[in-house]
Amino acid sequence: MKNRQLSGGAIFSFLSQFISIGVGLAYTPIMIRILGQNEYGLYQLVQSMVNYLTLMNFGFNGAYIRYYAIARAKNDEKEIANINGMFFNIFMILAGLIVVGGVVLYCNIGVLGSNLTAADYTIARQLLVIMVINLALSMPNSLFVAYMSANERFVFQKVANIIANLLIPVLNLPLLLLGFGSVGVVSVTLLLTAVRLVINIFYCAKKLEIRINSRFFDKGIFTDLLGFTFFIFLSDLVDQLNSNVDKFLLGRMRGTVAVALYSVAFNLKHHYTVLTWIIPELYIPRVNKLAVAGSDEEQTDLFIQTGRINHFIVMLVITGFILCGKPFMNLWVGPEYGISYYATVILMLSGYIPAVQTLGVNIQNAKNKHRMRSYVYLAIAILNVALSVLLIKKWGVIGTCLGTLFAILAGSGIFMNVYYHKKLGLNILKFWKEILITLPACCIAMLLGFLLLQVLP
């Protein structure tokens, strides 16, 4: 059953992501043309600001599976129900905190800068309210999604993702054509989130017979939970800084058009990054089991196995985009987005090492050895902000991408690999030997592709 869930989950995960990418590639240029560069940039800018409110999950999302695995290893159904109850209450409190955070952002909407008009701010306030409600609803949903993952019920989740991805353009395009703009887009997202919550509750209750003891609270467990989640929260904070600070800085320093140019590149890079999450995500329960009763060698082999798959995915996308990305961008979003090609290449290169080592983050969490990553990445995030501010002044969109590249190379490329080897017991030398053995062939293939393009009419 579990093997079928893994294989089925992998198939449906890839199918879901390919559909998501296909929908995004077809839908994004239509959305940009209907909204225009200014409103599309505004939509991305507000979204980047609201994304910081996701930090209010304080790392509890990543903690649930670890505590569930411990309870399941004891085969204690009562303890599982208690854990479910604690996390459900925690997520409901976090939903309330997100609403409070949204109110604070609403009252300080002027932080978006002076480059926005009064009409822009009116739309920004509407977007903010809907996005905050959507994020608050996603909090209780986190428990049910995590419960399905802990029970390795991947197929249902991925099928639901496929349906949601197909519904997005079907519901959004009529609203866009009727003139509802970006407000209509986020309203559809809110509707789908609410429906997903109801469906997930029903599935967990009827199919998985989830038990939730909402009256349970243990100070000892909660204290241990806070100690564990704090550094996940710090890591999430850094990830949010690296993911969204560029849009925020560009919005304040260069305006919404620069945000639109950057967002096109960022979204393309995000599509290929998400592909590299699929396989490692399926192995999270196994990683947690190995952390309880497994060897470093077993974890290294699993690390290599997932890394090798992601390496092939990443190299295929990067080499293909370097060769064909420029004409693709002209056809996709138009020549006015030409600079987005170079931004995309830089962002894709910056994501290579984190992509092939995606499972490393889960190994750290499972072993409760994620503190150093949080400290290192916090320093790197600060460096990223400093570099971006300096480079945006000189090179705009390209400058902020270069700042991200340098920061991530230092953090993921140097510090974290040393940490994996020295502190987690992973054989990093063996890892990179297995991963990079195919790199020369990839470079030769890209060179041949470049030469072929030169002779084609």
WOCORHU-V171157 format. One line per field, one symbol per residue. psi: psi as a letter, one per 30 degrees, with the letter a starting at -180 (. if undefined). A space follows every 10 residues. Layout:
psi: ???
//
This chain:
psi: eeeeeeeeee efeeeeeeee eeeeeeeeee eeeeeleeee eeeeeeeeee fffffgfggf effeeeeeee eeffhjeeee eeeeeeeeee eeeeeeeeee eeeeeefhff fflffkleee eeeeeeeeee eeeeeeffef feeeeeeeee ghieeeeeee eeeeeefeee eeeeeeffgf afeeefeeee eeeeeeeeee eeeeeeefhk kjiffkkjee eeeeeeeefe feeeeeeeee efefeeeeee eefflfeeee eeeeeeeeee efeeeffeee efgeeeeeee eeilleeeee eeeeeeeeee eeeeeeeeee eeegeeeeee eeflffgeff eeeeeeeeef geeeefgefe eeeeeefhhg eeeeeefeee eeeeeeeeee feeegbeeee eeeeeeeeee eeedeeeeee eeefgkieee efeeefffee eeeeeeeeee eefffk.
//
